[in-house]
Amino acid sequence: MKKNIFVALDFSNFDKALDVANSVKNDAAGLKITNELFAICGKEGLKKFSEFGLEIFLDLKILDIPNT
């Protein structure tokens, strides 16, 4: 079965995001990392997320969402 769902990690807590990524790694196609989480974890955090073997969508846009 093809996996086609990306899980949005909209967290301001890196450990919580890692826990969620770990819990969905067998069911999701990929992880969406938002600007808030990337500001916390940086490139080193992205390396940790890549260890789950999922695609990573780095979503750093800030101008299209008024509350961001």
Secondary structure, 3 states (H helix, E strand, C coil): CCCCCEEEECCCCHHHHHHHHHHHCCCCCEEEEEHHHHHHHHHHHHHHHHCCCCEEEEECCCCCCCCC
